[in-house]
Amino acid sequence: MAEIEDSIRTNAEGPAKASGDAGSVEQHKLTDQIEADRYLASKQAAKSKRRGLVFNKIVPPGAE
């Protein structure tokens, strides 16, 4: 995941378009990169064995 964060940071610091004698380069939009990062993070979270929300039933002593 750190690779994607570094890539987004590097792309945000650089120019959106660059052209020269060899041709031109255009990067993906920052919003698309952020959306891809969110998607990959949600896939990673779904693979996790731990759940984000756990319900427990609390029974006071003598209630049974």
Helices and strands as residue ranges (DSSP letters): H 2-13, E 17-20, E 23-26, H 30-47
